[in-house]
Amino acid sequence: MSSNQLKRIRRLTQRDETWLCCTRRAYLWITPRDGGASYRPYTTLVMDRDREATRKIQVHDDEPPTPDEVLEVLHKAMLKPMMGSGGRGRPVCILLDDADLVRELAPRLTEIDVRCEYRASLSLMDTWFPELTQGSLKAQDPIPGLMSVPGVTEPMLRDFFAAAADYYRQAPWRWMENWDPVEVRYPAKSSPRYVLVLGSGGEYFGLSRYDSLDDLRVVLSHHDPDQVHELIPWVSVIFEEATLMAFEDLDALEEHGWPVAGEKAYPWVFKTVPHSDPRPPSASDLAFLAAAMRVLPDFVTDRLKANRGRPCPAGAVYALLGVHGGQDIALSYPVRLIDPEEEALEEYI
């Protein structure tokens, strides 16, 4: 900071105010005009805690801002604040949720008689940051994140992301057709459900689960997905770019270091219900998908493909550890889609 700027800031009236400052990824995507990959820019937000007024918002690029850049935003919040935020002036104290940044900025803010302190959580920022950095998405409802699903915990999502990353790397769709179902019981003694391994068509990669044979028959007998949406419920995990995921989940993924297998391997989970918009899955849906993705690649490659030809009849029970609480999961193939009595009648006719 130049000596002239330092003098200008020192001349500002100092009020008994506490400001909040944080730097996080914005709740919006930027797509470069040169065709580069979309990214979420880092954004620094400065707020007056008592007024709940925004002093300054500064959008950066794909890299976290340096301490010098954050300090410059704070200076602008004092010298050129946003309209309606209380006018020019200095606070008594500025709180940040980044301990390293506090160590860098505290000595320099002392030069203008402003304290700089660390707080592990800034609840006001948690409330306002998503709203203030949504950009053009403000008119839309934000995509609900998996973190907000009742009953979902961080260990459960860590297991889900790890299972999804392994599933994507092993690519079981190389061995299974989109229309070839596998029966899955999770837990092993529960009622059967049915999954389709997606990816052999080269368009969508992932997994879909159906709750009954009747639902499965509907899917396999219709060629228009839009019609199926209005007929039956199902839950799917599709591997796509990060832009389809909820910002809440992307923040948690970065915070906790959950694994992702590649730029186009972010697991996007959704649940369809007839005559309704897609919605987030339940906690039990996530547990089922994670368990199925854990064992399907082994079941497909080691059991169904044992004869190196077309999938052969097979069944297996796998023990699950960790968040699955020692439950077993049972898989079997093939799935009989026609009732034996109906099949006999059809042969008779």
Short mmCIF file of the C-alpha atoms (twelve columns), coordinates in Angstrom:
data_MODEL
# 
_entry.id   MODEL 
# 
loop_
_atom_site.group_PDB 
_atom_site.id 
_atom_site.type_symbol 
_atom_site.label_atom_id 
_atom_site.label_alt_id 
_atom_site.label_comp_id 
_atom_site.label_asym_id 
_atom_site.label_seq_id 
_atom_site.Cartn_x 
_atom_site.Cartn_y 
_atom_site.Cartn_z 
_atom_site.pdbx_PDB_model_num 
ATOM 1   C CA . MET A 1   0.000   0.000   0.000   1 
ATOM 2   C CA . SER A 2   1.398   3.383   -0.970  1 
ATOM 3   C CA . SER A 3   1.995   6.031   1.682   1 
ATOM 4   C CA . ASN A 4   -0.628  8.298   0.047   1 
ATOM 5   C CA . GLN A 5   -3.281  5.578   0.211   1 
ATOM 6   C CA . LEU A 6   -2.334  4.840   3.814   1 
ATOM 7   C CA . LYS A 7   -2.824  8.511   4.705   1 
ATOM 8   C CA . ARG A 8   -6.213  8.593   2.949   1 
ATOM 9   C CA . ILE A 9   -7.473  5.585   4.885   1 
ATOM 10  C CA . ARG A 10  -6.164  6.924   8.212   1 
ATOM 11  C CA . ARG A 11  -8.136  10.128  7.639   1 
ATOM 12  C CA . LEU A 12  -11.380 8.166   7.324   1 
ATOM 13  C CA . THR A 13  -13.741 8.227   10.293  1 
ATOM 14  C CA . GLN A 14  -13.407 5.107   12.402  1 
ATOM 15  C CA . ARG A 15  -16.726 3.737   13.632  1 
ATOM 16  C CA . ASP A 16  -17.457 1.118   16.261  1 
ATOM 17  C CA . GLU A 17  -18.199 -1.505  13.605  1 
ATOM 18  C CA . THR A 18  -17.147 -5.083  13.010  1 
ATOM 19  C CA . TRP A 19  -16.836 -6.265  9.423   1 
ATOM 20  C CA . LEU A 20  -16.767 -9.783  8.065   1 
ATOM 21  C CA . CYS A 21  -14.605 -10.884 5.165   1 
ATOM 22  C CA . CYS A 22  -14.361 -14.216 3.359   1 
ATOM 23  C CA . THR A 23  -13.023 -15.561 0.072   1 
ATOM 24  C CA . ARG A 24  -14.818 -18.539 -1.430  1 
ATOM 25  C CA . ARG A 25  -15.822 -19.945 -4.796  1 
ATOM 26  C CA . ALA A 26  -18.849 -18.108 -6.175  1 
ATOM 27  C CA . TYR A 27  -22.197 -19.809 -6.762  1 
ATOM 28  C CA . LEU A 28  -21.980 -19.342 -10.514 1 
ATOM 29  C CA . TRP A 29  -20.085 -20.704 -13.503 1 
ATOM 30  C CA . ILE A 30  -17.960 -18.743 -15.974 1 
ATOM 31  C CA . THR A 31  -17.365 -20.185 -19.435 1 
ATOM 32  C CA . PRO A 32  -14.386 -18.617 -21.264 1 
ATOM 33  C CA . ARG A 33  -15.069 -17.306 -24.748 1 
ATOM 34  C CA . ASP A 34  -12.093 -19.236 -26.102 1 
ATOM 35  C CA . GLY A 35  -13.864 -22.506 -25.351 1 
ATOM 36  C CA . GLY A 36  -11.872 -23.330 -22.227 1 
ATOM 37  C CA . ALA A 37  -13.293 -25.286 -19.324 1 
ATOM 38  C CA . SER A 38  -15.987 -23.631 -17.207 1 
ATOM 39  C CA . TYR A 39  -14.942 -22.628 -13.721 1 
ATOM 40  C CA . ARG A 40  -16.283 -21.115 -10.508 1 
ATOM 41  C CA . PRO A 41  -14.430 -17.880 -9.791  1 
ATOM 42  C CA . TYR A 42  -13.192 -17.038 -6.325  1 
ATOM 43  C CA . THR A 43  -15.034 -14.085 -4.836  1 
ATOM 44  C CA . THR A 44  -14.146 -11.893 -1.852  1 
ATOM 45  C CA . LEU A 45  -17.107 -10.541 0.109   1 
ATOM 46  C CA . VAL A 46  -16.924 -7.838  2.794   1 
ATOM 47  C CA . MET A 47  -19.986 -7.175  4.995   1 
ATOM 48  C CA . ASP A 48  -20.873 -4.953  7.937   1 
ATOM 49  C CA . ARG A 49  -21.931 -7.468  10.584  1 
ATOM 50  C CA . ASP A 50  -24.346 -5.227  12.479  1 
ATOM 51  C CA . ARG A 51  -26.090 -3.669  9.482   1 
ATOM 52  C CA . GLU A 52  -25.872 -6.903  7.454   1 
ATOM 53  C CA . ALA A 53  -24.866 -4.593  4.632   1 
ATOM 54  C CA . THR A 54  -22.559 -5.533  1.768   1 
ATOM 55  C CA . ARG A 55  -19.510 -3.259  1.702   1 
ATOM 56  C CA . LYS A 56  -17.730 -4.814  -1.284  1 
ATOM 57  C CA . ILE A 57  -17.814 -7.805  -3.652  1 
ATOM 58  C CA . GLN A 58  -14.771 -8.564  -5.785  1 
ATOM 59  C CA . VAL A 59  -14.743 -11.398 -8.344  1 
ATOM 60  C CA . HIS A 60  -11.319 -12.924 -8.991  1 
ATOM 61  C CA . ASP A 61  -10.406 -15.791 -11.325 1 
ATOM 62  C CA . ASP A 62  -9.966  -19.536 -10.950 1 
ATOM 63  C CA . GLU A 63  -7.126  -19.153 -8.441  1 
ATOM 64  C CA . PRO A 64  -7.504  -18.007 -4.816  1 
ATOM 65  C CA . PRO A 65  -6.628  -14.322 -4.388  1 
ATOM 66  C CA . THR A 66  -3.340  -13.406 -2.742  1 
ATOM 67  C CA . PRO A 67  -3.261  -11.607 0.632   1 
ATOM 68  C CA . ASP A 68  -2.370  -8.402  -1.249  1 
ATOM 69  C CA . GLU A 69  -5.496  -8.753  -3.392  1 
ATOM 70  C CA . VAL A 70  -7.725  -9.359  -0.366  1 
ATOM 71  C CA . LEU A 71  -6.197  -6.358  1.381   1 
ATOM 72  C CA . GLU A 72  -6.950  -4.246  -1.679  1 
ATOM 73  C CA . VAL A 73  -10.618 -5.330  -1.513  1 
ATOM 74  C CA . LEU A 74  -10.744 -4.297  2.150   1 
ATOM 75  C CA . HIS A 75  -9.275  -0.909  1.293   1 
ATOM 76  C CA . LYS A 76  -11.941 -0.445  -1.396  1 
ATOM 77  C CA . ALA A 77  -14.608 -1.388  1.158   1 
ATOM 78  C CA . MET A 78  -13.366 1.547   3.254   1 
ATOM 79  C CA . LEU A 79  -12.731 4.106   0.507   1 
ATOM 80  C CA . LYS A 80  -15.362 3.176   -2.119  1 
ATOM 81  C CA . PRO A 81  -18.078 1.078   -0.449  1 
ATOM 82  C CA . MET A 82  -21.235 -0.040  -2.197  1 
ATOM 83  C CA . MET A 83  -24.234 2.277   -2.004  1 
ATOM 84  C CA . GLY A 84  -26.382 1.870   1.085   1 
ATOM 85  C CA . SER A 85  -23.656 0.149   3.107   1 
ATOM 86  C CA . GLY A 86  -22.939 3.052   5.456   1 
ATOM 87  C CA . GLY A 87  -20.565 5.266   3.499   1 
ATOM 88  C CA . ARG A 88  -16.803 5.686   3.683   1 
ATOM 89  C CA . GLY A 89  -15.058 4.756   6.894   1 
ATOM 90  C CA . ARG A 90  -12.937 2.318   8.873   1 
ATOM 91  C CA . PRO A 91  -14.203 -0.429  11.183  1 
ATOM 92  C CA . VAL A 92  -12.716 -1.260  14.559  1 
ATOM 93  C CA . CYS A 93  -12.347 -4.935  13.720  1 
ATOM 94  C CA . ILE A 94  -12.440 -7.274  10.703  1 
ATOM 95  C CA . LEU A 95  -13.170 -11.000 11.164  1 
ATOM 96  C CA . LEU A 96  -12.011 -13.635 8.657   1 
ATOM 97  C CA . ASP A 97  -12.490 -17.411 8.540   1 
ATOM 98  C CA . ASP A 98  -9.028  -18.104 7.085   1 
ATOM 99  C CA . ALA A 99  -6.314  -18.337 9.762   1 
ATOM 100 C CA . ASP A 100 -3.453  -18.056 7.258   1 
ATOM 101 C CA . LEU A 101 -4.952  -14.922 5.775   1 
ATOM 102 C CA . VAL A 102 -5.355  -13.405 9.231   1 
ATOM 103 C CA . ARG A 103 -1.664  -13.967 9.948   1 
ATOM 104 C CA . GLU A 104 -0.791  -12.135 6.740   1 
ATOM 105 C CA . LEU A 105 -3.218  -9.244  7.076   1 
ATOM 106 C CA . ALA A 106 -3.281  -8.524  10.821  1 
ATOM 107 C CA . PRO A 107 0.082   -6.649  10.940  1 
ATOM 108 C CA . ARG A 108 -0.820  -4.606  7.886   1 
ATOM 109 C CA . LEU A 109 -4.276  -3.658  9.142   1 
ATOM 110 C CA . THR A 110 -2.738  -2.608  12.444  1 
ATOM 111 C CA . GLU A 111 -1.112  0.240   10.469  1 
ATOM 112 C CA . ILE A 112 -4.572  1.781   10.081  1 
ATOM 113 C CA . ASP A 113 -5.681  0.907   13.654  1 
ATOM 114 C CA . VAL A 114 -7.963  -1.954  12.578  1 
ATOM 115 C CA . ARG A 115 -7.875  -5.288  14.384  1 
ATOM 116 C CA . CYS A 116 -7.945  -8.454  12.301  1 
ATOM 117 C CA . GLU A 117 -9.132  -11.639 14.020  1 
ATOM 118 C CA . TYR A 118 -9.848  -15.232 13.082  1 
ATOM 119 C CA . ARG A 119 -13.220 -16.943 13.485  1 
ATOM 120 C CA . ALA A 120 -13.683 -20.590 12.510  1 
ATOM 121 C CA . SER A 121 -17.256 -19.902 11.392  1 
ATOM 122 C CA . LEU A 122 -18.986 -16.819 10.023  1 
ATOM 123 C CA . SER A 123 -22.668 -17.731 10.064  1 
ATOM 124 C CA . LEU A 124 -23.769 -14.491 8.430   1 
ATOM 125 C CA . MET A 125 -21.469 -15.204 5.486   1 
ATOM 126 C CA . ASP A 126 -22.825 -18.741 5.227   1 
ATOM 127 C CA . THR A 127 -26.270 -17.214 4.834   1 
ATOM 128 C CA . TRP A 128 -25.514 -14.381 2.444   1 
ATOM 129 C CA . PHE A 129 -22.581 -15.571 0.336   1 
ATOM 130 C CA . PRO A 130 -24.607 -17.982 -1.847  1 
ATOM 131 C CA . GLU A 131 -27.342 -15.388 -2.355  1 
ATOM 132 C CA . LEU A 132 -24.957 -12.561 -3.230  1 
ATOM 133 C CA . THR A 133 -22.790 -14.571 -5.646  1 
ATOM 134 C CA . GLN A 134 -25.445 -16.420 -7.665  1 
ATOM 135 C CA . GLY A 135 -25.296 -13.960 -10.533 1 
ATOM 136 C CA . SER A 136 -27.864 -14.780 -13.209 1 
ATOM 137 C CA . LEU A 137 -29.115 -17.747 -11.168 1 
ATOM 138 C CA . LYS A 138 -30.890 -15.483 -8.663  1 
ATOM 139 C CA . ALA A 139 -34.200 -15.859 -10.488 1 
ATOM 140 C CA . GLN A 140 -34.004 -19.654 -10.228 1 
ATOM 141 C CA . ASP A 141 -34.295 -22.010 -7.287  1 
ATOM 142 C CA . PRO A 142 -30.831 -23.319 -6.386  1 
ATOM 143 C CA . ILE A 143 -30.221 -27.014 -7.014  1 
ATOM 144 C CA . PRO A 144 -30.602 -28.821 -3.661  1 
ATOM 145 C CA . GLY A 145 -27.395 -30.506 -2.581  1 
ATOM 146 C CA . LEU A 146 -26.885 -34.011 -1.225  1 
ATOM 147 C CA . MET A 147 -25.528 -32.420 1.948   1 
ATOM 148 C CA . SER A 148 -29.010 -31.035 2.663   1 
ATOM 149 C CA . VAL A 149 -30.789 -34.412 2.372   1 
ATOM 150 C CA . PRO A 150 -32.153 -35.520 5.788   1 
ATOM 151 C CA . GLY A 151 -30.073 -38.334 7.263   1 
ATOM 152 C CA . VAL A 152 -27.077 -37.844 4.970   1 
ATOM 153 C CA . THR A 153 -23.724 -37.477 6.738   1 
ATOM 154 C CA . GLU A 154 -20.207 -36.597 5.621   1 
ATOM 155 C CA . PRO A 155 -18.953 -40.215 6.055   1 
ATOM 156 C CA . MET A 156 -21.870 -41.431 3.931   1 
ATOM 157 C CA . LEU A 157 -21.027 -39.006 1.128   1 
ATOM 158 C CA . ARG A 158 -17.321 -39.810 1.378   1 
ATOM 159 C CA . ASP A 159 -18.205 -43.479 0.848   1 
ATOM 160 C CA . PHE A 160 -20.570 -42.615 -1.997  1 
ATOM 161 C CA . PHE A 161 -17.976 -40.526 -3.864  1 
ATOM 162 C CA . ALA A 162 -15.294 -43.175 -3.358  1 
ATOM 163 C CA . ALA A 163 -17.617 -45.893 -4.690  1 
ATOM 164 C CA . ALA A 164 -18.574 -43.718 -7.660  1 
ATOM 165 C CA . ALA A 165 -14.929 -42.983 -8.525  1 
ATOM 166 C CA . ASP A 166 -14.021 -46.707 -8.431  1 
ATOM 167 C CA . TYR A 167 -17.109 -47.603 -10.461 1 
ATOM 168 C CA . TYR A 168 -16.246 -45.034 -13.141 1 
ATOM 169 C CA . ARG A 169 -12.613 -46.163 -13.385 1 
ATOM 170 C CA . GLN A 170 -13.611 -49.823 -13.789 1 
ATOM 171 C CA . ALA A 171 -16.251 -48.942 -16.426 1 
ATOM 172 C CA . PRO A 172 -18.559 -51.978 -16.121 1 
ATOM 173 C CA . TRP A 173 -20.564 -50.692 -19.109 1 
ATOM 174 C CA . ARG A 174 -17.847 -52.181 -21.312 1 
ATOM 175 C CA . TRP A 175 -19.336 -55.591 -20.474 1 
ATOM 176 C CA . MET A 176 -23.048 -54.866 -20.011 1 
ATOM 177 C CA . GLU A 177 -25.707 -53.492 -22.321 1 
ATOM 178 C CA . ASN A 178 -27.957 -50.627 -21.214 1 
ATOM 179 C CA . TRP A 179 -31.024 -52.898 -21.342 1 
ATOM 180 C CA . ASP A 180 -29.594 -55.902 -19.458 1 
ATOM 181 C CA . PRO A 181 -30.809 -55.671 -15.813 1 
ATOM 182 C CA . VAL A 182 -29.270 -57.112 -12.657 1 
ATOM 183 C CA . GLU A 183 -31.302 -57.966 -9.564  1 
ATOM 184 C CA . VAL A 184 -29.965 -56.338 -6.390  1 
ATOM 185 C CA . ARG A 185 -31.051 -56.937 -2.807  1 
ATOM 186 C CA . TYR A 186 -29.677 -54.445 -0.288  1 
ATOM 187 C CA . PRO A 187 -29.699 -55.517 2.484   1 
ATOM 188 C CA . ALA A 188 -29.373 -59.075 1.184   1 
ATOM 189 C CA . LYS A 189 -32.667 -60.255 2.738   1 
ATOM 190 C CA . SER A 190 -34.732 -57.304 1.495   1 
ATOM 191 C CA . SER A 191 -37.065 -57.178 -1.493  1 
ATOM 192 C CA . PRO A 192 -35.371 -57.187 -4.906  1 
ATOM 193 C CA . ARG A 193 -34.707 -54.069 -6.906  1 
ATOM 194 C CA . TYR A 194 -33.294 -53.838 -10.392 1 
ATOM 195 C CA . VAL A 195 -30.409 -51.865 -11.856 1 
ATOM 196 C CA . LEU A 196 -29.267 -51.033 -15.354 1 
ATOM 197 C CA . VAL A 197 -25.597 -50.298 -15.996 1 
ATOM 198 C CA . LEU A 198 -25.589 -47.246 -18.290 1 
ATOM 199 C CA . GLY A 199 -22.858 -46.524 -20.809 1 
ATOM 200 C CA . SER A 200 -22.792 -49.111 -23.574 1 
ATOM 201 C CA . GLY A 201 -24.534 -46.633 -25.871 1 
ATOM 202 C CA . GLY A 202 -21.764 -44.082 -25.314 1 
ATOM 203 C CA . GLU A 203 -24.177 -41.279 -24.354 1 
ATOM 204 C CA . TYR A 204 -24.749 -41.531 -20.593 1 
ATOM 205 C CA . PHE A 205 -22.549 -43.365 -18.112 1 
ATOM 206 C CA . GLY A 206 -23.756 -44.434 -14.699 1 
ATOM 207 C CA . LEU A 207 -26.419 -46.542 -13.054 1 
ATOM 208 C CA . SER A 208 -30.219 -46.523 -12.719 1 
ATOM 209 C CA . ARG A 209 -32.338 -48.313 -10.115 1 
ATOM 210 C CA . TYR A 210 -35.960 -49.425 -10.448 1 
ATOM 211 C CA . ASP A 211 -38.145 -50.609 -7.596  1 
ATOM 212 C CA . SER A 212 -40.207 -53.308 -9.310  1 
ATOM 213 C CA . LEU A 213 -40.336 -55.609 -12.318 1 
ATOM 214 C CA . ASP A 214 -43.363 -53.673 -13.572 1 
ATOM 215 C CA . ASP A 215 -41.333 -50.447 -13.585 1 
ATOM 216 C CA . LEU A 216 -38.453 -52.198 -15.308 1 
ATOM 217 C CA . ARG A 217 -40.778 -53.539 -18.014 1 
ATOM 218 C CA . VAL A 218 -42.043 -50.009 -18.657 1 
ATOM 219 C CA . VAL A 219 -38.478 -48.727 -19.127 1 
ATOM 220 C CA . LEU A 220 -37.457 -51.547 -21.453 1 
ATOM 221 C CA . SER A 221 -40.606 -51.242 -23.569 1 
ATOM 222 C CA . HIS A 222 -40.441 -47.452 -24.179 1 
ATOM 223 C CA . HIS A 223 -38.023 -45.677 -26.458 1 
ATOM 224 C CA . ASP A 224 -38.901 -42.125 -25.409 1 
ATOM 225 C CA . PRO A 225 -37.346 -41.171 -22.015 1 
ATOM 226 C CA . ASP A 226 -39.721 -38.211 -21.690 1 
ATOM 227 C CA . GLN A 227 -42.687 -40.589 -21.668 1 
ATOM 228 C CA . VAL A 228 -41.064 -42.831 -19.069 1 
ATOM 229 C CA . HIS A 229 -40.559 -39.821 -16.772 1 
ATOM 230 C CA . GLU A 230 -44.329 -39.504 -16.487 1 
ATOM 231 C CA . LEU A 231 -44.971 -43.187 -15.821 1 
ATOM 232 C CA . ILE A 232 -42.659 -44.550 -13.137 1 
ATOM 233 C CA . PRO A 233 -40.209 -43.451 -10.415 1 
ATOM 234 C CA . TRP A 234 -36.513 -44.281 -10.475 1 
ATOM 235 C CA . VAL A 235 -33.190 -43.010 -9.129  1 
ATOM 236 C CA . SER A 236 -30.019 -42.575 -11.183 1 
ATOM 237 C CA . VAL A 237 -26.394 -41.575 -10.827 1 
ATOM 238 C CA . ILE A 238 -24.969 -40.103 -14.030 1 
ATOM 239 C CA . PHE A 239 -21.333 -39.116 -14.526 1 
ATOM 240 C CA . GLU A 240 -21.026 -35.611 -15.933 1 
ATOM 241 C CA . GLU A 241 -19.098 -32.362 -15.655 1 
ATOM 242 C CA . ALA A 242 -19.116 -30.470 -12.372 1 
ATOM 243 C CA . THR A 243 -21.523 -27.847 -13.745 1 
ATOM 244 C CA . LEU A 244 -24.505 -30.151 -13.138 1 
ATOM 245 C CA . MET A 245 -23.804 -30.553 -9.442  1 
ATOM 246 C CA . ALA A 246 -25.112 -28.433 -6.596  1 
ATOM 247 C CA . PHE A 247 -22.682 -25.748 -5.410  1 
ATOM 248 C CA . GLU A 248 -23.179 -26.952 -1.846  1 
ATOM 249 C CA . ASP A 249 -21.844 -30.390 -2.790  1 
ATOM 250 C CA . LEU A 250 -18.939 -28.957 -4.784  1 
ATOM 251 C CA . ASP A 251 -17.923 -26.883 -1.756  1 
ATOM 252 C CA . ALA A 252 -18.118 -29.938 0.495   1 
ATOM 253 C CA . LEU A 253 -16.195 -32.033 -2.029  1 
ATOM 254 C CA . GLU A 254 -13.367 -29.513 -2.049  1 
ATOM 255 C CA . GLU A 255 -13.424 -29.099 1.731   1 
ATOM 256 C CA . HIS A 256 -13.335 -32.830 2.538   1 
ATOM 257 C CA . GLY A 257 -11.276 -34.046 -0.403  1 
ATOM 258 C CA . TRP A 258 -13.792 -36.593 -1.706  1 
ATOM 259 C CA . PRO A 259 -12.439 -38.415 -4.778  1 
ATOM 260 C CA . VAL A 260 -13.612 -37.788 -8.353  1 
ATOM 261 C CA . ALA A 261 -12.306 -39.937 -11.220 1 
ATOM 262 C CA . GLY A 262 -12.056 -37.163 -13.845 1 
ATOM 263 C CA . GLU A 263 -13.377 -33.886 -15.235 1 
ATOM 264 C CA . LYS A 264 -16.443 -35.658 -16.657 1 
ATOM 265 C CA . ALA A 265 -16.844 -38.100 -13.761 1 
ATOM 266 C CA . TYR A 266 -18.729 -36.034 -11.181 1 
ATOM 267 C CA . PRO A 267 -21.592 -38.221 -9.879  1 
ATOM 268 C CA . TRP A 268 -24.859 -36.366 -10.423 1 
ATOM 269 C CA . VAL A 269 -27.707 -38.068 -8.560  1 
ATOM 270 C CA . PHE A 270 -31.384 -37.403 -9.154  1 
ATOM 271 C CA . LYS A 271 -34.704 -39.062 -8.466  1 
ATOM 272 C CA . THR A 272 -37.688 -38.922 -10.803 1 
ATOM 273 C CA . VAL A 273 -41.284 -39.058 -9.640  1 
ATOM 274 C CA . PRO A 274 -44.228 -39.125 -12.092 1 
ATOM 275 C CA . HIS A 275 -45.767 -35.724 -12.796 1 
ATOM 276 C CA . SER A 276 -43.085 -33.911 -10.797 1 
ATOM 277 C CA . ASP A 277 -39.689 -32.302 -11.334 1 
ATOM 278 C CA . PRO A 278 -36.558 -34.362 -10.538 1 
ATOM 279 C CA . ARG A 279 -35.646 -34.208 -6.871  1 
ATOM 280 C CA . PRO A 280 -32.695 -35.184 -4.656  1 
ATOM 281 C CA . PRO A 281 -32.471 -38.827 -3.604  1 
ATOM 282 C CA . SER A 282 -33.119 -39.957 -0.045  1 
ATOM 283 C CA . ALA A 283 -30.376 -41.121 2.303   1 
ATOM 284 C CA . SER A 284 -31.415 -44.738 1.701   1 
ATOM 285 C CA . ASP A 285 -31.250 -44.169 -2.072  1 
ATOM 286 C CA . LEU A 286 -27.665 -42.925 -1.734  1 
ATOM 287 C CA . ALA A 287 -26.713 -45.881 0.443   1 
ATOM 288 C CA . PHE A 288 -28.168 -48.290 -2.126  1 
ATOM 289 C CA . LEU A 289 -26.349 -46.644 -5.047  1 
ATOM 290 C CA . ALA A 290 -23.040 -46.600 -3.165  1 
ATOM 291 C CA . ALA A 291 -23.391 -50.263 -2.214  1 
ATOM 292 C CA . ALA A 292 -24.307 -51.280 -5.764  1 
ATOM 293 C CA . MET A 293 -21.415 -49.341 -7.301  1 
ATOM 294 C CA . ARG A 294 -19.026 -50.984 -4.822  1 
ATOM 295 C CA . VAL A 295 -19.746 -54.512 -6.067  1 
ATOM 296 C CA . LEU A 296 -21.160 -54.315 -9.606  1 
ATOM 297 C CA . PRO A 297 -17.797 -54.050 -11.427 1 
ATOM 298 C CA . ASP A 298 -16.535 -57.213 -9.712  1 
ATOM 299 C CA . PHE A 299 -19.849 -59.011 -10.296 1 
ATOM 300 C CA . VAL A 300 -19.861 -58.094 -13.978 1 
ATOM 301 C CA . THR A 301 -16.232 -58.914 -14.762 1 
ATOM 302 C CA . ASP A 302 -15.607 -61.911 -12.482 1 
ATOM 303 C CA . ARG A 303 -19.026 -63.611 -12.443 1 
ATOM 304 C CA . LEU A 304 -21.040 -62.725 -15.524 1 
ATOM 305 C CA . LYS A 305 -18.018 -62.704 -17.846 1 
ATOM 306 C CA . ALA A 306 -16.410 -65.854 -16.481 1 
ATOM 307 C CA . ASN A 307 -16.917 -67.573 -19.834 1 
ATOM 308 C CA . ARG A 308 -15.591 -64.527 -21.768 1 
ATOM 309 C CA . GLY A 309 -18.715 -64.562 -23.925 1 
ATOM 310 C CA . ARG A 310 -22.245 -63.354 -23.306 1 
ATOM 311 C CA . PRO A 311 -23.137 -62.828 -19.649 1 
ATOM 312 C CA . CYS A 312 -23.807 -66.165 -18.004 1 
ATOM 313 C CA . PRO A 313 -26.190 -66.843 -15.085 1 
ATOM 314 C CA . ALA A 314 -24.596 -65.873 -11.804 1 
ATOM 315 C CA . GLY A 315 -25.314 -64.913 -8.214  1 
ATOM 316 C CA . ALA A 316 -23.157 -63.530 -5.438  1 
ATOM 317 C CA . VAL A 317 -23.370 -62.079 -1.936  1 
ATOM 318 C CA . TYR A 318 -20.879 -59.404 -0.837  1 
ATOM 319 C CA . ALA A 319 -20.130 -58.151 2.664   1 
ATOM 320 C CA . LEU A 320 -20.051 -54.365 3.022   1 
ATOM 321 C CA . LEU A 321 -18.024 -52.482 5.604   1 
ATOM 322 C CA . GLY A 322 -17.830 -48.918 6.949   1 
ATOM 323 C CA . VAL A 323 -20.982 -46.812 6.782   1 
ATOM 324 C CA . HIS A 324 -23.006 -49.809 5.569   1 
ATOM 325 C CA . GLY A 325 -22.856 -51.261 9.069   1 
ATOM 326 C CA . GLY A 326 -21.786 -54.766 8.071   1 
ATOM 327 C CA . GLN A 327 -24.762 -55.293 5.753   1 
ATOM 328 C CA . ASP A 328 -24.601 -57.796 2.893   1 
ATOM 329 C CA . ILE A 329 -25.671 -57.093 -0.679  1 
ATOM 330 C CA . ALA A 330 -26.885 -59.852 -3.016  1 
ATOM 331 C CA . LEU A 331 -26.760 -59.736 -6.832  1 
ATOM 332 C CA . SER A 332 -28.186 -62.154 -9.364  1 
ATOM 333 C CA . TYR A 333 -28.410 -62.431 -13.144 1 
ATOM 334 C CA . PRO A 334 -30.349 -62.806 -15.386 1 
ATOM 335 C CA . VAL A 335 -33.627 -61.146 -14.452 1 
ATOM 336 C CA . ARG A 336 -36.751 -63.000 -15.574 1 
ATOM 337 C CA . LEU A 337 -38.935 -60.255 -17.033 1 
ATOM 338 C CA . ILE A 338 -41.878 -62.525 -17.956 1 
ATOM 339 C CA . ASP A 339 -43.854 -64.371 -15.302 1 
ATOM 340 C CA . PRO A 340 -43.445 -68.173 -15.733 1 
ATOM 341 C CA . GLU A 341 -47.218 -68.637 -16.155 1 
ATOM 342 C CA . GLU A 342 -47.358 -65.881 -18.772 1 
ATOM 343 C CA . GLU A 343 -44.374 -67.411 -20.533 1 
ATOM 344 C CA . ALA A 344 -46.026 -70.852 -20.600 1 
ATOM 345 C CA . LEU A 345 -49.249 -69.359 -21.931 1 
ATOM 346 C CA . GLU A 346 -47.321 -67.468 -24.626 1 
ATOM 347 C CA . GLU A 347 -45.541 -70.672 -25.705 1 
ATOM 348 C CA . TYR A 348 -48.876 -72.548 -25.772 1 
ATOM 349 C CA . ILE A 349 -50.466 -69.892 -27.974 1 
# 
